Amino acid sequence: MINELNRSLPITNDGGKMVLRFSTWAKNVTALQTLTGTGSPEGVVEADQLTQYMDNTGTTGNILYIKRDPDDGAGDKSIGWILV
């Protein structure tokens, strides 16, 4: 769940760097974007669990993937995609 930002609070500190609450919000919003590419992402595209991927060259029934598994247990985040 992504919480709405409080518009009365600054998004950067005095040094011009993002404050933690804005940085976290931006990361969460970015994670909602669907990744796109050519071919299956399995073993190729690293992503966090629940990320969506669309194969630009896919045919009917072979287009959308969801990252089901966080990693392969050894830290490989390119494993665990399923076709939906």
PyMOL Python script that loads the backbone (N, CA, C, O; Angstrom):
from pymol import cmd

cmd.read_pdbstr("""\
ATOM      1  N   MET A   1       0.841  -1.178   0.000  1.00  0.00           N
ATOM      2  CA  MET A   1       0.000   0.000   0.000  1.00  0.00           C
ATOM      3  C   MET A   1       0.886   1.241   0.000  1.00  0.00           C
ATOM      4  O   MET A   1       1.878   1.303   0.725  1.00  0.00           O
ATOM      5  N   ILE A   2       0.531   2.201  -0.795  1.00  0.00           N
ATOM      6  CA  ILE A   2       1.301   3.438  -0.870  1.00  0.00           C
ATOM      7  C   ILE A   2       0.507   4.553  -0.214  1.00  0.00           C
ATOM      8  O   ILE A   2      -0.605   4.876  -0.631  1.00  0.00           O
ATOM      9  N   ASN A   3       1.091   5.129   0.809  1.00  0.00           N
ATOM     10  CA  ASN A   3       0.427   6.214   1.517  1.00  0.00           C
ATOM     11  C   ASN A   3       0.591   7.524   0.760  1.00  0.00           C
ATOM     12  O   ASN A   3       1.605   7.756   0.101  1.00  0.00           O
ATOM     13  N   GLU A   4      -0.410   8.363   0.866  1.00  0.00           N
ATOM     14  CA  GLU A   4      -0.339   9.683   0.245  1.00  0.00           C
ATOM     15  C   GLU A   4       0.664  10.541   1.011  1.00  0.00           C
ATOM     16  O   GLU A   4       0.767  10.459   2.235  1.00  0.00           O
ATOM     17  N   LEU A   5       1.390  11.353   0.277  1.00  0.00           N
ATOM     18  CA  LEU A   5       2.354  12.251   0.914  1.00  0.00           C
ATOM     19  C   LEU A   5       1.642  13.426   1.559  1.00  0.00           C
ATOM     20  O   LEU A   5       0.605  13.880   1.076  1.00  0.00           O
ATOM     21  N   ASN A   6       2.204  13.913   2.647  1.00  0.00           N
ATOM     22  CA  ASN A   6       1.699  15.116   3.284  1.00  0.00           C
ATOM     23  C   ASN A   6       2.272  16.303   2.516  1.00  0.00           C
ATOM     24  O   ASN A   6       3.479  16.545   2.556  1.00  0.00           O
ATOM     25  N   ARG A   7       1.424  17.036   1.826  1.00  0.00           N
ATOM     26  CA  ARG A   7       1.880  18.129   0.952  1.00  0.00           C
ATOM     27  C   ARG A   7       2.468  19.318   1.704  1.00  0.00           C
ATOM     28  O   ARG A   7       3.092  20.188   1.097  1.00  0.00           O
ATOM     29  N   SER A   8       2.276  19.360   3.005  1.00  0.00           N
ATOM     30  CA  SER A   8       2.814  20.489   3.763  1.00  0.00           C
ATOM     31  C   SER A   8       4.246  20.231   4.242  1.00  0.00           C
ATOM     32  O   SER A   8       4.890  21.130   4.783  1.00  0.00           O
ATOM     33  N   LEU A   9       4.744  19.008   4.047  1.00  0.00           N
ATOM     34  CA  LEU A   9       6.101  18.676   4.467  1.00  0.00           C
ATOM     35  C   LEU A   9       7.048  18.716   3.273  1.00  0.00           C
ATOM     36  O   LEU A   9       6.644  18.384   2.159  1.00  0.00           O
ATOM     37  N   PRO A  10       8.298  19.116   3.484  1.00  0.00           N
ATOM     38  CA  PRO A  10       9.263  19.167   2.377  1.00  0.00           C
ATOM     39  C   PRO A  10       9.645  17.767   1.898  1.00  0.00           C
ATOM     40  O   PRO A  10       9.596  16.806   2.665  1.00  0.00           O
ATOM     41  N   ILE A  11      10.024  17.662   0.624  1.00  0.00           N
ATOM     42  CA  ILE A  11      10.457  16.377   0.084  1.00  0.00           C
ATOM     43  C   ILE A  11      11.984  16.278   0.023  1.00  0.00           C
ATOM     44  O   ILE A  11      12.532  15.203  -0.222  1.00  0.00           O
ATOM     45  N   THR A  12      12.661  17.397   0.247  1.00  0.00           N
ATOM     46  CA  THR A  12      14.126  17.392   0.300  1.00  0.00           C
ATOM     47  C   THR A  12      14.587  18.079   1.581  1.00  0.00           C
ATOM     48  O   THR A  12      13.858  18.865   2.185  1.00  0.00           O
ATOM     49  N   ASN A  13      15.819  17.760   1.977  1.00  0.00           N
ATOM     50  CA  ASN A  13      16.390  18.429   3.148  1.00  0.00           C
ATOM     51  C   ASN A  13      17.131  19.685   2.699  1.00  0.00           C
ATOM     52  O   ASN A  13      17.107  20.030   1.518  1.00  0.00           O
ATOM     53  N   ASP A  14      17.772  20.352   3.610  1.00  0.00           N
ATOM     54  CA  ASP A  14      18.486  21.587   3.286  1.00  0.00           C
ATOM     55  C   ASP A  14      19.620  21.372   2.295  1.00  0.00           C
ATOM     56  O   ASP A  14      20.011  22.297   1.584  1.00  0.00           O
ATOM     57  N   GLY A  15      20.147  20.154   2.246  1.00  0.00           N
ATOM     58  CA  GLY A  15      21.228  19.833   1.310  1.00  0.00           C
ATOM     59  C   GLY A  15      20.726  19.415  -0.065  1.00  0.00           C
ATOM     60  O   GLY A  15      21.529  19.116  -0.950  1.00  0.00           O
ATOM     61  N   GLY A  16      19.403  19.389  -0.258  1.00  0.00           N
ATOM     62  CA  GLY A  16      18.840  19.028  -1.552  1.00  0.00           C
ATOM     63  C   GLY A  16      18.619  17.536  -1.762  1.00  0.00           C
ATOM     64  O   GLY A  16      18.235  17.110  -2.852  1.00  0.00           O
ATOM     65  N   LYS A  17      18.861  16.739  -0.718  1.00  0.00           N
ATOM     66  CA  LYS A  17      18.650  15.287  -0.837  1.00  0.00           C
ATOM     67  C   LYS A  17      17.234  14.932  -0.394  1.00  0.00           C
ATOM     68  O   LYS A  17      16.655  15.585   0.474  1.00  0.00           O
ATOM     69  N   MET A  18      16.688  13.874  -1.017  1.00  0.00           N
ATOM     70  CA  MET A  18      15.340  13.444  -0.656  1.00  0.00           C
ATOM     71  C   MET A  18      15.285  13.008   0.801  1.00  0.00           C
ATOM     72  O   MET A  18      16.181  12.318   1.288  1.00  0.00           O
ATOM     73  N   VAL A  19      14.230  13.416   1.489  1.00  0.00           N
ATOM     74  CA  VAL A  19      14.013  12.941   2.854  1.00  0.00           C
ATOM     75  C   VAL A  19      13.523  11.499   2.769  1.00  0.00           C
ATOM     76  O   VAL A  19      12.996  11.082   1.738  1.00  0.00           O
ATOM     77  N   LEU A  20      13.692  10.747   3.835  1.00  0.00           N
ATOM     78  CA  LEU A  20      13.399   9.319   3.831  1.00  0.00           C
ATOM     79  C   LEU A  20      11.958   9.021   3.416  1.00  0.00           C
ATOM     80  O   LEU A  20      11.735   8.113   2.615  1.00  0.00           O
ATOM     81  N   ARG A  21      10.982   9.754   3.933  1.00  0.00           N
ATOM     82  CA  ARG A  21       9.580   9.436   3.616  1.00  0.00           C
ATOM     83  C   ARG A  21       9.308   9.629   2.124  1.00  0.00           C
ATOM     84  O   ARG A  21       8.522   8.877   1.548  1.00  0.00           O
ATOM     85  N   PHE A  22       9.940  10.621   1.484  1.00  0.00           N
ATOM     86  CA  PHE A  22       9.735  10.817   0.058  1.00  0.00           C
ATOM     87  C   PHE A  22      10.490   9.759  -0.748  1.00  0.00           C
ATOM     88  O   PHE A  22       9.974   9.254  -1.745  1.00  0.00           O
ATOM     89  N   SER A  23      11.683   9.432  -0.330  1.00  0.00           N
ATOM     90  CA  SER A  23      12.471   8.406  -0.998  1.00  0.00           C
ATOM     91  C   SER A  23      11.730   7.062  -0.976  1.00  0.00           C
ATOM     92  O   SER A  23      11.678   6.357  -1.983  1.00  0.00           O
ATOM     93  N   THR A  24      11.167   6.724   0.167  1.00  0.00           N
ATOM     94  CA  THR A  24      10.398   5.482   0.301  1.00  0.00           C
ATOM     95  C   THR A  24       9.172   5.515  -0.589  1.00  0.00           C
ATOM     96  O   THR A  24       8.871   4.531  -1.264  1.00  0.00           O
ATOM     97  N   TRP A  25       8.467   6.622  -0.600  1.00  0.00           N
ATOM     98  CA  TRP A  25       7.273   6.775  -1.435  1.00  0.00           C
ATOM     99  C   TRP A  25       7.639   6.624  -2.910  1.00  0.00           C
ATOM    100  O   TRP A  25       6.957   5.909  -3.644  1.00  0.00           O
ATOM    101  N   ALA A  26       8.699   7.282  -3.348  1.00  0.00           N
ATOM    102  CA  ALA A  26       9.123   7.216  -4.753  1.00  0.00           C
ATOM    103  C   ALA A  26       9.512   5.783  -5.138  1.00  0.00           C
ATOM    104  O   ALA A  26       9.193   5.336  -6.239  1.00  0.00           O
ATOM    105  N   LYS A  27      10.187   5.070  -4.255  1.00  0.00           N
ATOM    106  CA  LYS A  27      10.556   3.678  -4.525  1.00  0.00           C
ATOM    107  C   LYS A  27       9.315   2.809  -4.675  1.00  0.00           C
ATOM    108  O   LYS A  27       9.254   1.970  -5.573  1.00  0.00           O
ATOM    109  N   ASN A  28       8.333   3.000  -3.812  1.00  0.00           N
ATOM    110  CA  ASN A  28       7.102   2.211  -3.876  1.00  0.00           C
ATOM    111  C   ASN A  28       6.298   2.504  -5.138  1.00  0.00           C
ATOM    112  O   ASN A  28       5.732   1.585  -5.730  1.00  0.00           O
ATOM    113  N   VAL A  29       6.238   3.745  -5.554  1.00  0.00           N
ATOM    114  CA  VAL A  29       5.521   4.100  -6.781  1.00  0.00           C
ATOM    115  C   VAL A  29       6.235   3.522  -8.002  1.00  0.00           C
ATOM    116  O   VAL A  29       5.587   3.004  -8.911  1.00  0.00           O
ATOM    117  N   THR A  30       7.536   3.606  -8.026  1.00  0.00           N
ATOM    118  CA  THR A  30       8.321   3.061  -9.130  1.00  0.00           C
ATOM    119  C   THR A  30       8.127   1.553  -9.243  1.00  0.00           C
ATOM    120  O   THR A  30       8.080   1.014 -10.348  1.00  0.00           O
ATOM    121  N   ALA A  31       8.014   0.878  -8.119  1.00  0.00           N
ATOM    122  CA  ALA A  31       7.837  -0.574  -8.113  1.00  0.00           C
ATOM    123  C   ALA A  31       6.509  -1.002  -8.740  1.00  0.00           C
ATOM    124  O   ALA A  31       6.359  -2.163  -9.121  1.00  0.00           O
ATOM    125  N   LEU A  32       5.556  -0.099  -8.853  1.00  0.00           N
ATOM    126  CA  LEU A  32       4.259  -0.429  -9.437  1.00  0.00           C
ATOM    127  C   LEU A  32       4.294  -0.483 -10.967  1.00  0.00           C
ATOM    128  O   LEU A  32       3.370  -1.009 -11.586  1.00  0.00           O
ATOM    129  N   GLN A  33       5.329   0.045 -11.567  1.00  0.00           N
ATOM    130  CA  GLN A  33       5.411   0.075 -13.024  1.00  0.00           C
ATOM    131  C   GLN A  33       5.605  -1.328 -13.582  1.00  0.00           C
ATOM    132  O   GLN A  33       6.312  -2.149 -12.997  1.00  0.00           O
ATOM    133  N   THR A  34       4.963  -1.596 -14.728  1.00  0.00           N
ATOM    134  CA  THR A  34       5.141  -2.867 -15.414  1.00  0.00           C
ATOM    135  C   THR A  34       6.420  -2.796 -16.240  1.00  0.00           C
ATOM    136  O   THR A  34       6.600  -1.883 -17.045  1.00  0.00           O
ATOM    137  N   LEU A  35       7.301  -3.763 -16.034  1.00  0.00           N
ATOM    138  CA  LEU A  35       8.520  -3.845 -16.829  1.00  0.00           C
ATOM    139  C   LEU A  35       8.166  -4.385 -18.212  1.00  0.00           C
ATOM    140  O   LEU A  35       7.218  -5.159 -18.343  1.00  0.00           O
ATOM    141  N   THR A  36       8.897  -3.997 -19.226  1.00  0.00           N
ATOM    142  CA  THR A  36       8.678  -4.526 -20.570  1.00  0.00           C
ATOM    143  C   THR A  36       9.993  -4.991 -21.160  1.00  0.00           C
ATOM    144  O   THR A  36      11.063  -4.500 -20.801  1.00  0.00           O
ATOM    145  N   GLY A  37       9.895  -5.952 -22.075  1.00  0.00           N
ATOM    146  CA  GLY A  37      11.087  -6.465 -22.716  1.00  0.00           C
ATOM    147  C   GLY A  37      10.720  -7.450 -23.800  1.00  0.00           C
ATOM    148  O   GLY A  37       9.551  -7.594 -24.157  1.00  0.00           O
ATOM    149  N   THR A  38      11.718  -8.123 -24.317  1.00  0.00           N
ATOM    150  CA  THR A  38      11.532  -9.094 -25.391  1.00  0.00           C
ATOM    151  C   THR A  38      11.836 -10.485 -24.854  1.00  0.00           C
ATOM    152  O   THR A  38      12.948 -10.745 -24.393  1.00  0.00           O
ATOM    153  N   GLY A  39      10.859 -11.375 -24.910  1.00  0.00           N
ATOM    154  CA  GLY A  39      11.052 -12.735 -24.432  1.00  0.00           C
ATOM    155  C   GLY A  39      10.719 -12.891 -22.964  1.00  0.00           C
ATOM    156  O   GLY A  39      10.349 -11.929 -22.290  1.00  0.00           O
ATOM    157  N   SER A  40      10.853 -14.110 -22.479  1.00  0.00           N
ATOM    158  CA  SER A  40      10.571 -14.432 -21.082  1.00  0.00           C
ATOM    159  C   SER A  40      11.591 -13.759 -20.155  1.00  0.00           C
ATOM    160  O   SER A  40      12.774 -13.684 -20.484  1.00  0.00           O
ATOM    161  N   PRO A  41      11.134 -13.272 -19.005  1.00  0.00           N
ATOM    162  CA  PRO A  41      12.063 -12.670 -18.048  1.00  0.00           C
ATOM    163  C   PRO A  41      12.787 -13.696 -17.180  1.00  0.00           C
ATOM    164  O   PRO A  41      13.750 -13.352 -16.494  1.00  0.00           O
ATOM    165  N   GLU A  42      12.334 -14.960 -17.202  1.00  0.00           N
ATOM    166  CA  GLU A  42      12.888 -15.984 -16.311  1.00  0.00           C
ATOM    167  C   GLU A  42      14.389 -16.155 -16.510  1.00  0.00           C
ATOM    168  O   GLU A  42      14.863 -16.455 -17.606  1.00  0.00           O
ATOM    169  N   GLY A  43      15.114 -15.957 -15.427  1.00  0.00           N
ATOM    170  CA  GLY A  43      16.558 -16.098 -15.454  1.00  0.00           C
ATOM    171  C   GLY A  43      17.295 -14.929 -16.074  1.00  0.00           C
ATOM    172  O   GLY A  43      18.521 -14.954 -16.178  1.00  0.00           O
ATOM    173  N   VAL A  44      16.556 -13.893 -16.493  1.00  0.00           N
ATOM    174  CA  VAL A  44      17.166 -12.761 -17.194  1.00  0.00           C
ATOM    175  C   VAL A  44      16.914 -11.440 -16.470  1.00  0.00           C
ATOM    176  O   VAL A  44      17.837 -10.645 -16.293  1.00  0.00           O
ATOM    177  N   VAL A  45      15.669 -11.202 -16.048  1.00  0.00           N
ATOM    178  CA  VAL A  45      15.272  -9.917 -15.469  1.00  0.00           C
ATOM    179  C   VAL A  45      15.182 -10.035 -13.952  1.00  0.00           C
ATOM    180  O   VAL A  45      14.398 -10.828 -13.431  1.00  0.00           O
ATOM    181  N   GLU A  46      15.986  -9.246 -13.247  1.00  0.00           N
ATOM    182  CA  GLU A  46      15.919  -9.203 -11.790  1.00  0.00           C
ATOM    183  C   GLU A  46      14.827  -8.233 -11.369  1.00  0.00           C
ATOM    184  O   GLU A  46      14.702  -7.141 -11.922  1.00  0.00           O
ATOM    185  N   ALA A  47      14.030  -8.649 -10.373  1.00  0.00           N
ATOM    186  CA  ALA A  47      12.956  -7.790  -9.882  1.00  0.00           C
ATOM    187  C   ALA A  47      12.518  -8.252  -8.507  1.00  0.00           C
ATOM    188  O   ALA A  47      12.827  -9.363  -8.077  1.00  0.00           O
ATOM    189  N   ASP A  48      11.790  -7.377  -7.823  1.00  0.00           N
ATOM    190  CA  ASP A  48      11.215  -7.729  -6.534  1.00  0.00           C
ATOM    191  C   ASP A  48       9.957  -8.560  -6.745  1.00  0.00           C
ATOM    192  O   ASP A  48       9.349  -8.531  -7.816  1.00  0.00           O
ATOM    193  N   GLN A  49       9.583  -9.289  -5.725  1.00  0.00           N
ATOM    194  CA  GLN A  49       8.387 -10.112  -5.760  1.00  0.00           C
ATOM    195  C   GLN A  49       7.160  -9.251  -6.089  1.00  0.00           C
ATOM    196  O   GLN A  49       7.054  -8.119  -5.618  1.00  0.00           O
ATOM    197  N   LEU A  50       6.245  -9.779  -6.884  1.00  0.00           N
ATOM    198  CA  LEU A  50       4.984  -9.179  -7.329  1.00  0.00           C
ATOM    199  C   LEU A  50       5.144  -8.168  -8.466  1.00  0.00           C
ATOM    200  O   LEU A  50       4.168  -7.528  -8.858  1.00  0.00           O
ATOM    201  N   THR A  51       6.351  -8.014  -8.996  1.00  0.00           N
ATOM    202  CA  THR A  51       6.558  -7.141 -10.147  1.00  0.00           C
ATOM    203  C   THR A  51       5.908  -7.765 -11.382  1.00  0.00           C
ATOM    204  O   THR A  51       5.904  -8.987 -11.532  1.00  0.00           O
ATOM    205  N   GLN A  52       5.357  -6.928 -12.267  1.00  0.00           N
ATOM    206  CA  GLN A  52       4.776  -7.401 -13.519  1.00  0.00           C
ATOM    207  C   GLN A  52       5.748  -7.134 -14.668  1.00  0.00           C
ATOM    208  O   GLN A  52       6.497  -6.157 -14.654  1.00  0.00           O
ATOM    209  N   TYR A  53       5.719  -8.025 -15.661  1.00  0.00           N
ATOM    210  CA  TYR A  53       6.581  -7.905 -16.837  1.00  0.00           C
ATOM    211  C   TYR A  53       5.737  -8.237 -18.069  1.00  0.00           C
ATOM    212  O   TYR A  53       4.996  -9.221 -18.072  1.00  0.00           O
ATOM    213  N   MET A  54       5.850  -7.421 -19.104  1.00  0.00           N
ATOM    214  CA  MET A  54       5.131  -7.666 -20.348  1.00  0.00           C
ATOM    215  C   MET A  54       6.121  -7.936 -21.470  1.00  0.00           C
ATOM    216  O   MET A  54       7.028  -7.142 -21.720  1.00  0.00           O
ATOM    217  N   ASP A  55       5.934  -9.075 -22.150  1.00  0.00           N
ATOM    218  CA  ASP A  55       6.768  -9.458 -23.282  1.00  0.00           C
ATOM    219  C   ASP A  55       6.226  -8.765 -24.531  1.00  0.00           C
ATOM    220  O   ASP A  55       5.122  -9.068 -24.984  1.00  0.00           O
ATOM    221  N   ASN A  56       7.000  -7.839 -25.081  1.00  0.00           N
ATOM    222  CA  ASN A  56       6.566  -7.082 -26.263  1.00  0.00           C
ATOM    223  C   ASN A  56       6.382  -7.951 -27.498  1.00  0.00           C
ATOM    224  O   ASN A  56       5.671  -7.556 -28.422  1.00  0.00           O
ATOM    225  N   THR A  57       7.003  -9.119 -27.535  1.00  0.00           N
ATOM    226  CA  THR A  57       6.902  -9.996 -28.705  1.00  0.00           C
ATOM    227  C   THR A  57       6.010 -11.206 -28.442  1.00  0.00           C
ATOM    228  O   THR A  57       5.922 -12.109 -29.273  1.00  0.00           O
ATOM    229  N   GLY A  58       5.353 -11.222 -27.288  1.00  0.00           N
ATOM    230  CA  GLY A  58       4.525 -12.361 -26.916  1.00  0.00           C
ATOM    231  C   GLY A  58       3.286 -12.492 -27.785  1.00  0.00           C
ATOM    232  O   GLY A  58       2.816 -11.527 -28.388  1.00  0.00           O
ATOM    233  N   THR A  59       2.774 -13.706 -27.830  1.00  0.00           N
ATOM    234  CA  THR A  59       1.529 -13.981 -28.547  1.00  0.00           C
ATOM    235  C   THR A  59       0.421 -14.188 -27.519  1.00  0.00           C
ATOM    236  O   THR A  59       0.688 -14.195 -26.317  1.00  0.00           O
ATOM    237  N   THR A  60      -0.797 -14.355 -27.970  1.00  0.00           N
ATOM    238  CA  THR A  60      -1.930 -14.534 -27.069  1.00  0.00           C
ATOM    239  C   THR A  60      -1.612 -15.607 -26.025  1.00  0.00           C
ATOM    240  O   THR A  60      -1.229 -16.725 -26.369  1.00  0.00           O
ATOM    241  N   GLY A  61      -1.773 -15.260 -24.769  1.00  0.00           N
ATOM    242  CA  GLY A  61      -1.497 -16.194 -23.680  1.00  0.00           C
ATOM    243  C   GLY A  61      -0.042 -16.251 -23.254  1.00  0.00           C
ATOM    244  O   GLY A  61       0.297 -16.968 -22.313  1.00  0.00           O
ATOM    245  N   ASN A  62       0.816 -15.516 -23.926  1.00  0.00           N
ATOM    246  CA  ASN A  62       2.249 -15.521 -23.595  1.00  0.00           C
ATOM    247  C   ASN A  62       2.798 -14.107 -23.495  1.00  0.00           C
ATOM    248  O   ASN A  62       3.851 -13.796 -24.053  1.00  0.00           O
ATOM    249  N   ILE A  63       2.082 -13.261 -22.784  1.00  0.00           N
ATOM    250  CA  ILE A  63       2.470 -11.852 -22.743  1.00  0.00           C
ATOM    251  C   ILE A  63       2.831 -11.364 -21.339  1.00  0.00           C
ATOM    252  O   ILE A  63       3.860 -10.711 -21.166  1.00  0.00           O
ATOM    253  N   LEU A  64       2.010 -11.667 -20.337  1.00  0.00           N
ATOM    254  CA  LEU A  64       2.179 -11.079 -19.013  1.00  0.00           C
ATOM    255  C   LEU A  64       2.737 -12.078 -18.011  1.00  0.00           C
ATOM    256  O   LEU A  64       2.249 -13.202 -17.896  1.00  0.00           O
ATOM    257  N   TYR A  65       3.766 -11.651 -17.289  1.00  0.00           N
ATOM    258  CA  TYR A  65       4.405 -12.454 -16.258  1.00  0.00           C
ATOM    259  C   TYR A  65       4.312 -11.714 -14.925  1.00  0.00           C
ATOM    260  O   TYR A  65       4.274 -10.485 -14.884  1.00  0.00           O
ATOM    261  N   ILE A  66       4.276 -12.482 -13.839  1.00  0.00           N
ATOM    262  CA  ILE A  66       4.309 -11.937 -12.490  1.00  0.00           C
ATOM    263  C   ILE A  66       5.490 -12.584 -11.770  1.00  0.00           C
ATOM    264  O   ILE A  66       5.719 -13.788 -11.891  1.00  0.00           O
ATOM    265  N   LYS A  67       6.222 -11.786 -11.034  1.00  0.00           N
ATOM    266  CA  LYS A  67       7.344 -12.313 -10.237  1.00  0.00           C
ATOM    267  C   LYS A  67       6.759 -12.901  -8.964  1.00  0.00           C
ATOM    268  O   LYS A  67       6.423 -12.172  -8.031  1.00  0.00           O
ATOM    269  N   ARG A  68       6.638 -14.229  -8.930  1.00  0.00           N
ATOM    270  CA  ARG A  68       6.016 -14.916  -7.809  1.00  0.00           C
ATOM    271  C   ARG A  68       6.969 -15.080  -6.635  1.00  0.00           C
ATOM    272  O   ARG A  68       6.587 -14.840  -5.490  1.00  0.00           O
ATOM    273  N   ASP A  69       8.203 -15.487  -6.906  1.00  0.00           N
ATOM    274  CA  ASP A  69       9.148 -15.812  -5.844  1.00  0.00           C
ATOM    275  C   ASP A  69      10.124 -14.666  -5.614  1.00  0.00           C
ATOM    276  O   ASP A  69      10.554 -14.025  -6.573  1.00  0.00           O
ATOM    277  N   PRO A  70      10.484 -14.396  -4.359  1.00  0.00           N
ATOM    278  CA  PRO A  70      11.420 -13.298  -4.091  1.00  0.00           C
ATOM    279  C   PRO A  70      12.805 -13.557  -4.681  1.00  0.00           C
ATOM    280  O   PRO A  70      13.440 -12.637  -5.195  1.00  0.00           O
ATOM    281  N   ASP A  71      13.281 -14.818  -4.607  1.00  0.00           N
ATOM    282  CA  ASP A  71      14.569 -15.218  -5.194  1.00  0.00           C
ATOM    283  C   ASP A  71      14.651 -16.733  -5.157  1.00  0.00           C
ATOM    284  O   ASP A  71      13.697 -17.388  -4.738  1.00  0.00           O
ATOM    285  N   ASP A  72      15.752 -17.294  -5.579  1.00  0.00           N
ATOM    286  CA  ASP A  72      15.895 -18.753  -5.635  1.00  0.00           C
ATOM    287  C   ASP A  72      16.439 -19.346  -4.341  1.00  0.00           C
ATOM    288  O   ASP A  72      16.795 -20.524  -4.303  1.00  0.00           O
ATOM    289  N   GLY A  73      16.508 -18.555  -3.294  1.00  0.00           N
ATOM    290  CA  GLY A  73      17.055 -19.007  -2.023  1.00  0.00           C
ATOM    291  C   GLY A  73      18.531 -18.696  -1.881  1.00  0.00           C
ATOM    292  O   GLY A  73      19.070 -18.686  -0.774  1.00  0.00           O
ATOM    293  N   ALA A  74      19.183 -18.441  -3.009  1.00  0.00           N
ATOM    294  CA  ALA A  74      20.602 -18.091  -2.992  1.00  0.00           C
ATOM    295  C   ALA A  74      20.810 -16.622  -3.371  1.00  0.00           C
ATOM    296  O   ALA A  74      21.942 -16.170  -3.540  1.00  0.00           O
ATOM    297  N   GLY A  75      19.703 -15.884  -3.503  1.00  0.00           N
ATOM    298  CA  GLY A  75      19.802 -14.462  -3.793  1.00  0.00           C
ATOM    299  C   GLY A  75      19.595 -14.069  -5.239  1.00  0.00           C
ATOM    300  O   GLY A  75      19.665 -12.883  -5.559  1.00  0.00           O
ATOM    301  N   ASP A  76      19.337 -15.033  -6.140  1.00  0.00           N
ATOM    302  CA  ASP A  76      19.118 -14.728  -7.563  1.00  0.00           C
ATOM    303  C   ASP A  76      17.690 -14.222  -7.751  1.00  0.00           C
ATOM    304  O   ASP A  76      16.737 -14.999  -7.686  1.00  0.00           O
ATOM    305  N   LYS A  77      17.546 -12.912  -7.986  1.00  0.00           N
ATOM    306  CA  LYS A  77      16.230 -12.293  -8.127  1.00  0.00           C
ATOM    307  C   LYS A  77      15.688 -12.367  -9.554  1.00  0.00           C
ATOM    308  O   LYS A  77      14.651 -11.773  -9.848  1.00  0.00           O
ATOM    309  N   SER A  78      16.382 -13.095 -10.453  1.00  0.00           N
ATOM    310  CA  SER A  78      15.890 -13.239 -11.821  1.00  0.00           C
ATOM    311  C   SER A  78      15.068 -14.509 -11.993  1.00  0.00           C
ATOM    312  O   SER A  78      14.536 -14.762 -13.074  1.00  0.00           O
ATOM    313  N   ILE A  79      14.961 -15.304 -10.943  1.00  0.00           N
ATOM    314  CA  ILE A  79      14.230 -16.572 -10.964  1.00  0.00           C
ATOM    315  C   ILE A  79      12.881 -16.372 -10.265  1.00  0.00           C
ATOM    316  O   ILE A  79      12.771 -15.585  -9.325  1.00  0.00           O
ATOM    317  N   GLY A  80      11.849 -17.098 -10.738  1.00  0.00           N
ATOM    318  CA  GLY A  80      10.562 -17.084 -10.043  1.00  0.00           C
ATOM    319  C   GLY A  80       9.450 -16.367 -10.786  1.00  0.00           C
ATOM    320  O   GLY A  80       8.435 -16.016 -10.185  1.00  0.00           O
ATOM    321  N   TRP A  81       9.624 -16.141 -12.092  1.00  0.00           N
ATOM    322  CA  TRP A  81       8.581 -15.515 -12.913  1.00  0.00           C
ATOM    323  C   TRP A  81       7.578 -16.582 -13.354  1.00  0.00           C
ATOM    324  O   TRP A  81       7.968 -17.699 -13.695  1.00  0.00           O
ATOM    325  N   ILE A  82       6.286 -16.239 -13.348  1.00  0.00           N
ATOM    326  CA  ILE A  82       5.282 -17.148 -13.880  1.00  0.00           C
ATOM    327  C   ILE A  82       4.437 -16.428 -14.922  1.00  0.00           C
ATOM    328  O   ILE A  82       4.156 -15.236 -14.797  1.00  0.00           O
ATOM    329  N   LEU A  83       4.043 -17.159 -15.936  1.00  0.00           N
ATOM    330  CA  LEU A  83       3.198 -16.628 -16.992  1.00  0.00           C
ATOM    331  C   LEU A  83       1.766 -16.629 -16.497  1.00  0.00           C
ATOM    332  O   LEU A  83       1.295 -17.639 -15.975  1.00  0.00           O
ATOM    333  N   VAL A  84       1.068 -15.518 -16.650  1.00  0.00           N
ATOM    334  CA  VAL A  84      -0.347 -15.446 -16.213  1.00  0.00           C
ATOM    335  C   VAL A  84      -1.269 -15.227 -17.393  1.00  0.00           C
ATOM    336  O   VAL A  84      -2.485 -15.141 -17.220  1.00  0.00           O
TER     337      VAL A  84
END
""", "prot")
cmd.dss("prot")
cmd.show_as("cartoon", "prot")
cmd.util.cbc("prot")
cmd.orient("prot")
